[in-house]
Amino acid sequence: MPVTKRRLKSGLYKVSTPHGVKAKATTKAKAEAQTRLLNAVEHGWKPSKKHHSCADGSFLEKRRQI
């Protein structure tokens, strides 16, 4: 799936794939990050189940109590 990143007249960026637009008016840094993410997912990357801030998963338990 080719990911295209286009600069708009406003100076912001649009990220799209053949399946549709993924971001309409985003910054260059965010557009590049999303392009890398979409390419990684296309090549089989899957997110881990634990949150990155707590190795033992306590972050999620604290958020559920709020």
Biopython code that builds the backbone (N, CA, C, O; Angstrom):
import numpy as np
from Bio.PDB.StructureBuilder import StructureBuilder

atoms = [
    (1, "MET", "N", (0.849, -1.162, 0.000)),
    (1, "MET", "CA", (0.000, 0.000, 0.000)),
    (1, "MET", "C", (0.899, 1.230, 0.000)),
    (1, "MET", "O", (1.587, 1.489, 0.988)),
    (2, "PRO", "N", (0.905, 1.968, -1.057)),
    (2, "PRO", "CA", (1.722, 3.178, -1.071)),
    (2, "PRO", "C", (1.069, 4.296, -0.260)),
    (2, "PRO", "O", (-0.116, 4.588, -0.417)),
    (3, "VAL", "N", (1.846, 4.895, 0.584)),
    (3, "VAL", "CA", (1.372, 6.012, 1.403)),
    (3, "VAL", "C", (1.883, 7.295, 0.759)),
    (3, "VAL", "O", (3.081, 7.445, 0.519)),
    (4, "THR", "N", (0.968, 8.219, 0.481)),
    (4, "THR", "CA", (1.375, 9.487, -0.116)),
    (4, "THR", "C", (1.218, 10.607, 0.901)),
    (4, "THR", "O", (0.258, 10.647, 1.671)),
    (5, "LYS", "N", (2.183, 11.510, 0.882)),
    (5, "LYS", "CA", (2.192, 12.656, 1.786)),
    (5, "LYS", "C", (2.260, 13.894, 0.897)),
    (5, "LYS", "O", (3.228, 14.071, 0.157)),
    (6, "ARG", "N", (1.242, 14.752, 0.961)),
    (6, "ARG", "CA", (1.191, 15.940, 0.116)),
    (6, "ARG", "C", (1.135, 17.203, 0.952)),
    (6, "ARG", "O", (0.490, 17.249, 1.999)),
    (7, "ARG", "N", (1.818, 18.224, 0.470)),
    (7, "ARG", "CA", (1.791, 19.522, 1.151)),
    (7, "ARG", "C", (0.625, 20.327, 0.607)),
    (7, "ARG", "O", (0.427, 20.415, -0.605)),
    (8, "LEU", "N", (-0.143, 20.912, 1.512)),
    (8, "LEU", "CA", (-1.293, 21.732, 1.138)),
    (8, "LEU", "C", (-0.872, 23.190, 1.005)),
    (8, "LEU", "O", (0.230, 23.561, 1.408)),
    (9, "LYS", "N", (-1.743, 24.008, 0.444)),
    (9, "LYS", "CA", (-1.453, 25.440, 0.285)),
    (9, "LYS", "C", (-1.236, 26.126, 1.626)),
    (9, "LYS", "O", (-0.485, 27.097, 1.719)),
    (10, "SER", "N", (-1.887, 25.625, 2.653)),
    (10, "SER", "CA", (-1.768, 26.228, 3.978)),
    (10, "SER", "C", (-0.432, 25.909, 4.647)),
    (10, "SER", "O", (-0.126, 26.448, 5.710)),
    (11, "GLY", "N", (0.365, 25.034, 4.029)),
    (11, "GLY", "CA", (1.635, 24.656, 4.612)),
    (11, "GLY", "C", (1.553, 23.384, 5.436)),
    (11, "GLY", "O", (2.577, 22.874, 5.892)),
    (12, "LEU", "N", (0.356, 22.869, 5.630)),
    (12, "LEU", "CA", (0.161, 21.626, 6.363)),
    (12, "LEU", "C", (0.214, 20.457, 5.386)),
    (12, "LEU", "O", (0.370, 20.653, 4.181)),
    (13, "TYR", "N", (0.084, 19.244, 5.912)),
    (13, "TYR", "CA", (0.227, 18.048, 5.088)),
    (13, "TYR", "C", (-1.001, 17.160, 5.156)),
    (13, "TYR", "O", (-1.740, 17.166, 6.140)),
    (14, "LYS", "N", (-1.209, 16.386, 4.077)),
    (14, "LYS", "CA", (-2.290, 15.408, 3.991)),
    (14, "LYS", "C", (-1.653, 14.055, 3.742)),
    (14, "LYS", "O", (-0.793, 13.922, 2.871)),
    (15, "VAL", "N", (-2.071, 13.041, 4.504)),
    (15, "VAL", "CA", (-1.554, 11.685, 4.353)),
    (15, "VAL", "C", (-2.690, 10.826, 3.826)),
    (15, "VAL", "O", (-3.788, 10.823, 4.383)),
    (16, "SER", "N", (-2.416, 10.088, 2.735)),
    (16, "SER", "CA", (-3.463, 9.242, 2.176)),
    (16, "SER", "C", (-2.876, 7.939, 1.648)),
    (16, "SER", "O", (-1.686, 7.835, 1.349)),
    (17, "THR", "N", (-3.752, 6.957, 1.545)),
    (17, "THR", "CA", (-3.435, 5.652, 0.975)),
    (17, "THR", "C", (-4.495, 5.365, -0.084)),
    (17, "THR", "O", (-5.444, 6.138, -0.220)),
    (18, "PRO", "N", (-4.361, 4.289, -0.825)),
    (18, "PRO", "CA", (-5.413, 3.956, -1.788)),
    (18, "PRO", "C", (-6.777, 3.692, -1.140)),
    (18, "PRO", "O", (-7.808, 3.742, -1.812)),
    (19, "HIS", "N", (-6.776, 3.412, 0.165)),
    (19, "HIS", "CA", (-8.031, 3.137, 0.870)),
    (19, "HIS", "C", (-8.659, 4.377, 1.473)),
    (19, "HIS", "O", (-9.711, 4.274, 2.104)),
    (20, "GLY", "N", (-8.057, 5.543, 1.305)),
    (20, "GLY", "CA", (-8.653, 6.772, 1.799)),
    (20, "GLY", "C", (-7.659, 7.687, 2.480)),
    (20, "GLY", "O", (-6.487, 7.350, 2.651)),
    (21, "VAL", "N", (-8.151, 8.848, 2.863)),
    (21, "VAL", "CA", (-7.336, 9.857, 3.537)),
    (21, "VAL", "C", (-7.211, 9.476, 5.005)),
    (21, "VAL", "O", (-8.205, 9.160, 5.660)),
    (22, "LYS", "N", (-5.995, 9.507, 5.513)),
    (22, "LYS", "CA", (-5.742, 9.150, 6.904)),
    (22, "LYS", "C", (-5.547, 10.374, 7.780)),
    (22, "LYS", "O", (-5.839, 10.321, 8.975)),
    (23, "ALA", "N", (-5.058, 11.483, 7.215)),
    (23, "ALA", "CA", (-4.890, 12.732, 7.949)),
    (23, "ALA", "C", (-5.091, 13.878, 6.969)),
    (23, "ALA", "O", (-4.551, 13.849, 5.863)),
    (24, "LYS", "N", (-5.859, 14.883, 7.362)),
    (24, "LYS", "CA", (-6.192, 15.975, 6.438)),
    (24, "LYS", "C", (-5.278, 17.181, 6.562)),
    (24, "LYS", "O", (-4.737, 17.629, 5.551)),
    (25, "ALA", "N", (-5.085, 17.713, 7.729)),
    (25, "ALA", "CA", (-4.275, 18.922, 7.907)),
    (25, "ALA", "C", (-3.407, 18.727, 9.139)),
    (25, "ALA", "O", (-3.794, 19.095, 10.248)),
    (26, "THR", "N", (-2.241, 18.152, 8.939)),
    (26, "THR", "CA", (-1.361, 17.843, 10.043)),
    (26, "THR", "C", (0.018, 18.445, 9.783)),
    (26, "THR", "O", (0.317, 18.868, 8.666)),
    (27, "THR", "N", (0.833, 18.477, 10.794)),
    (27, "THR", "CA", (2.172, 19.042, 10.643)),
    (27, "THR", "C", (3.072, 18.063, 9.892)),
    (27, "THR", "O", (2.725, 16.895, 9.718)),
    (28, "LYS", "N", (4.217, 18.546, 9.456)),
    (28, "LYS", "CA", (5.145, 17.709, 8.695)),
    (28, "LYS", "C", (5.664, 16.553, 9.556)),
    (28, "LYS", "O", (5.760, 15.421, 9.083)),
    (29, "ALA", "N", (5.995, 16.836, 10.806)),
    (29, "ALA", "CA", (6.520, 15.799, 11.693)),
    (29, "ALA", "C", (5.482, 14.707, 11.944)),
    (29, "ALA", "O", (5.807, 13.520, 11.931)),
    (30, "LYS", "N", (4.236, 15.113, 12.173)),
    (30, "LYS", "CA", (3.179, 14.129, 12.409)),
    (30, "LYS", "C", (2.871, 13.332, 11.151)),
    (30, "LYS", "O", (2.579, 12.139, 11.230)),
    (31, "ALA", "N", (2.934, 13.978, 9.993)),
    (31, "ALA", "CA", (2.690, 13.278, 8.729)),
    (31, "ALA", "C", (3.771, 12.238, 8.469)),
    (31, "ALA", "O", (3.472, 11.131, 8.020)),
    (32, "GLU", "N", (5.022, 12.582, 8.746)),
    (32, "GLU", "CA", (6.103, 11.620, 8.563)),
    (32, "GLU", "C", (5.971, 10.456, 9.543)),
    (32, "GLU", "O", (6.213, 9.308, 9.171)),
    (33, "ALA", "N", (5.593, 10.738, 10.788)),
    (33, "ALA", "CA", (5.410, 9.683, 11.783)),
    (33, "ALA", "C", (4.272, 8.756, 11.371)),
    (33, "ALA", "O", (4.386, 7.538, 11.515)),
    (34, "GLN", "N", (3.191, 9.307, 10.868)),
    (34, "GLN", "CA", (2.068, 8.485, 10.451)),
    (34, "GLN", "C", (2.420, 7.651, 9.227)),
    (34, "GLN", "O", (1.968, 6.513, 9.102)),
    (35, "THR", "N", (3.216, 8.201, 8.329)),
    (35, "THR", "CA", (3.669, 7.452, 7.165)),
    (35, "THR", "C", (4.495, 6.245, 7.603)),
    (35, "THR", "O", (4.315, 5.145, 7.081)),
    (36, "ARG", "N", (5.402, 6.450, 8.565)),
    (36, "ARG", "CA", (6.204, 5.334, 9.077)),
    (36, "ARG", "C", (5.316, 4.292, 9.745)),
    (36, "ARG", "O", (5.529, 3.093, 9.568)),
    (37, "LEU", "N", (4.319, 4.739, 10.514)),
    (37, "LEU", "CA", (3.417, 3.821, 11.192)),
    (37, "LEU", "C", (2.611, 2.991, 10.196)),
    (37, "LEU", "O", (2.501, 1.775, 10.354)),
    (38, "LEU", "N", (2.049, 3.632, 9.175)),
    (38, "LEU", "CA", (1.259, 2.910, 8.183)),
    (38, "LEU", "C", (2.114, 1.901, 7.419)),
    (38, "LEU", "O", (1.651, 0.799, 7.125)),
    (39, "ASN", "N", (3.347, 2.263, 7.097)),
    (39, "ASN", "CA", (4.248, 1.325, 6.427)),
    (39, "ASN", "C", (4.597, 0.152, 7.332)),
    (39, "ASN", "O", (4.681, -0.984, 6.864)),
    (40, "ALA", "N", (4.802, 0.408, 8.619)),
    (40, "ALA", "CA", (5.119, -0.665, 9.563)),
    (40, "ALA", "C", (3.953, -1.638, 9.693)),
    (40, "ALA", "O", (4.162, -2.851, 9.711)),
    (41, "VAL", "N", (2.739, -1.125, 9.783)),
    (41, "VAL", "CA", (1.555, -1.979, 9.882)),
    (41, "VAL", "C", (1.413, -2.821, 8.618)),
    (41, "VAL", "O", (1.051, -3.996, 8.690)),
    (42, "GLU", "N", (1.692, -2.233, 7.480)),
    (42, "GLU", "CA", (1.613, -2.952, 6.212)),
    (42, "GLU", "C", (2.600, -4.126, 6.172)),
    (42, "GLU", "O", (2.329, -5.152, 5.547)),
    (43, "HIS", "N", (3.735, -3.968, 6.837)),
    (43, "HIS", "CA", (4.756, -5.013, 6.827)),
    (43, "HIS", "C", (4.671, -5.951, 8.028)),
    (43, "HIS", "O", (5.609, -6.704, 8.288)),
    (44, "GLY", "N", (3.558, -5.917, 8.765)),
    (44, "GLY", "CA", (3.322, -6.903, 9.813)),
    (44, "GLY", "C", (3.560, -6.465, 11.239)),
    (44, "GLY", "O", (3.448, -7.294, 12.142)),
    (45, "TRP", "N", (3.883, -5.203, 11.494)),
    (45, "TRP", "CA", (4.094, -4.745, 12.852)),
    (45, "TRP", "C", (2.771, -4.734, 13.608)),
    (45, "TRP", "O", (1.737, -4.346, 13.065)),
    (46, "LYS", "N", (2.815, -5.166, 14.867)),
    (46, "LYS", "CA", (1.641, -5.120, 15.734)),
    (46, "LYS", "C", (2.051, -4.484, 17.054)),
    (46, "LYS", "O", (3.140, -4.763, 17.556)),
    (47, "PRO", "N", (1.198, -3.631, 17.630)),
    (47, "PRO", "CA", (1.552, -3.003, 18.906)),
    (47, "PRO", "C", (1.557, -4.030, 20.033)),
    (47, "PRO", "O", (0.834, -5.024, 19.984)),
    (48, "SER", "N", (2.382, -3.778, 21.049)),
    (48, "SER", "CA", (2.393, -4.656, 22.204)),
    (48, "SER", "C", (1.147, -4.390, 23.037)),
    (48, "SER", "O", (0.498, -3.358, 22.865)),
    (49, "LYS", "N", (0.815, -5.283, 23.911)),
    (49, "LYS", "CA", (-0.406, -5.155, 24.698)),
    (49, "LYS", "C", (-0.227, -4.278, 25.928)),
    (49, "LYS", "O", (-1.209, -3.755, 26.454)),
    (50, "LYS", "N", (1.001, -4.106, 26.396)),
    (50, "LYS", "CA", (1.235, -3.308, 27.589)),
    (50, "LYS", "C", (1.517, -1.869, 27.206)),
    (50, "LYS", "O", (2.049, -1.592, 26.131)),
    (51, "HIS", "N", (1.162, -0.975, 28.078)),
    (51, "HIS", "CA", (1.439, 0.438, 27.873)),
    (51, "HIS", "C", (2.915, 0.692, 28.145)),
    (51, "HIS", "O", (3.502, 0.075, 29.035)),
    (52, "HIS", "N", (3.503, 1.583, 27.395)),
    (52, "HIS", "CA", (4.942, 1.817, 27.501)),
    (52, "HIS", "C", (5.384, 2.476, 28.805)),
    (52, "HIS", "O", (6.564, 2.416, 29.152)),
    (53, "SER", "N", (4.462, 3.102, 29.532)),
    (53, "SER", "CA", (4.881, 3.837, 30.721)),
    (53, "SER", "C", (5.043, 2.946, 31.947)),
    (53, "SER", "O", (5.759, 3.314, 32.878)),
    (54, "CYS", "N", (4.399, 1.792, 31.971)),
    (54, "CYS", "CA", (4.518, 0.877, 33.109)),
    (54, "CYS", "C", (4.658, -0.551, 32.586)),
    (54, "CYS", "O", (3.769, -1.066, 31.907)),
    (55, "ALA", "N", (5.751, -1.161, 32.903)),
    (55, "ALA", "CA", (6.004, -2.518, 32.416)),
    (55, "ALA", "C", (5.034, -3.528, 33.020)),
    (55, "ALA", "O", (4.731, -4.543, 32.392)),
    (56, "ASP", "N", (4.545, -3.264, 34.225)),
    (56, "ASP", "CA", (3.650, -4.220, 34.870)),
    (56, "ASP", "C", (2.173, -3.971, 34.564)),
    (56, "ASP", "O", (1.324, -4.717, 35.052)),
    (57, "GLY", "N", (1.841, -2.958, 33.782)),
    (57, "GLY", "CA", (0.463, -2.678, 33.419)),
    (57, "GLY", "C", (-0.303, -1.864, 34.441)),
    (57, "GLY", "O", (-1.515, -1.698, 34.301)),
    (58, "SER", "N", (0.367, -1.348, 35.471)),
    (58, "SER", "CA", (-0.338, -0.611, 36.525)),
    (58, "SER", "C", (-0.906, 0.711, 36.012)),
    (58, "SER", "O", (-1.835, 1.256, 36.608)),
    (59, "PHE", "N", (-0.364, 1.226, 34.924)),
    (59, "PHE", "CA", (-0.876, 2.467, 34.347)),
    (59, "PHE", "C", (-2.357, 2.323, 33.997)),
    (59, "PHE", "O", (-3.155, 3.212, 34.294)),
    (60, "LEU", "N", (-2.724, 1.216, 33.373)),
    (60, "LEU", "CA", (-4.120, 1.003, 32.976)),
    (60, "LEU", "C", (-5.026, 0.876, 34.186)),
    (60, "LEU", "O", (-6.144, 1.392, 34.176)),
    (61, "GLU", "N", (-4.563, 0.195, 35.236)),
    (61, "GLU", "CA", (-5.369, 0.034, 36.444)),
    (61, "GLU", "C", (-5.636, 1.384, 37.096)),
    (61, "GLU", "O", (-6.743, 1.633, 37.573)),
    (62, "LYS", "N", (-4.632, 2.258, 37.122)),
    (62, "LYS", "CA", (-4.808, 3.592, 37.702)),
    (62, "LYS", "C", (-5.792, 4.417, 36.885)),
    (62, "LYS", "O", (-6.577, 5.175, 37.456)),
    (63, "ARG", "N", (-5.768, 4.288, 35.549)),
    (63, "ARG", "CA", (-6.679, 5.037, 34.689)),
    (63, "ARG", "C", (-8.121, 4.552, 34.850)),
    (63, "ARG", "O", (-9.053, 5.349, 34.740)),
    (64, "ARG", "N", (-8.314, 3.276, 35.106)),
    (64, "ARG", "CA", (-9.669, 2.731, 35.275)),
    (64, "ARG", "C", (-10.316, 3.248, 36.554)),
    (64, "ARG", "O", (-11.540, 3.354, 36.627)),
    (65, "GLN", "N", (-9.510, 3.569, 37.559)),
    (65, "GLN", "CA", (-10.038, 4.033, 38.839)),
    (65, "GLN", "C", (-10.485, 5.477, 38.796)),
    (65, "GLN", "O", (-11.230, 5.911, 39.675)),
    (66, "ILE", "N", (-10.061, 6.222, 37.819)),
    (66, "ILE", "CA", (-10.407, 7.655, 37.727)),
    (66, "ILE", "C", (-11.851, 7.841, 37.339)),
    (66, "ILE", "O", (-12.317, 8.974, 37.214)),
]
sb = StructureBuilder()
sb.init_structure("model")
sb.init_model(0)
sb.init_chain("A")
sb.init_seg("    ")
for serial, (resi, resn, name, xyz) in enumerate(atoms, 1):
    if name == "N":
        sb.init_residue(resn, " ", resi, " ")
    sb.init_atom(name, np.array(xyz, "f"), 0.0, 1.0, " ", f" {name:<3s}", serial, name[0])
structure = sb.get_structure()
